Amino acid sequence: MRYKWPKAQQSAAVLSFDFDAESGFLFREPEKAKRSLADLEERRFGPRVGVDRILRLLDRLKLKASFFIPGWTVENHLAPCTRIRDAGHEIGAHGNVHEAVGMLDEAQEKSVMQRQLKILKDHLGVKPAGYRSPSWDVNVWTPALLKTHGFLYDSSLMGNDVPYDVPTPAGPLTEVPVQWIMDDAPLFRHVYGATNAIADPARVFQLWSSEFTGMHKENGCFVLTCHPFVSGRASRIQLIEDLVRFTRKQRGVWFTTCEEVARWHEKGRRS
Ligand SMILES: [Zn+2]
């Protein structure tokens, strides 16, 4: 059966941004992070330049997006986080110091979850509806933990390309699914020794626009995931703008946020 979207729209499209800044590097390589200014500065491009470029782009396009922000980023780069909030975009949780939860046990994950919620509340006054796990790493117990901490949805899993239910003992948790094809990091980040090179934006446009066209035919939920320190670069901002203009040529696309998608799904489940 085909997924049904509001107002007889054919598909949904969401721009999402994971505002990691230095947090993922601090968690994964704490020793190197004490000395490598080069690695830190690469990531500081996000709060220093990328976020504001993205905010200007969203303003030009008159779009609201979903930003997932680790607690560490909120505490250490409060000004750009405040600008995201004040521009009316959705803010979701994204770990505390971008912890890959596969490296945590359940008790550690619970305390990380409580800490990130407190930081979002204390510094931004935000109670997030959504959670995106750092590195899209999810444990079998994570959905129940999200449900008991009052989250409406998760956006870290790849089990479908329309919203779906992840069962938990406390009832179903809505999943707004992601996928690797539509993540900027594997395509654009330079990593020594990795098999992937820095992709030509024209090739990525081809990939993402083809995926969008296919998803639109399949009544799918197209969720693009970008990082300000990766996609805040000039040619990639242009790429996102070109992609949105391309998707707007199709009729019946609901441009929205992860939260609105999750609310729609929740409503459908109740009716
Ligand atoms: Zn992240």
Residues whose N, C-alpha, C, O or C-beta is under 5 A from the ligand:
A	BS01	ZN	D18 D20 P134 S135
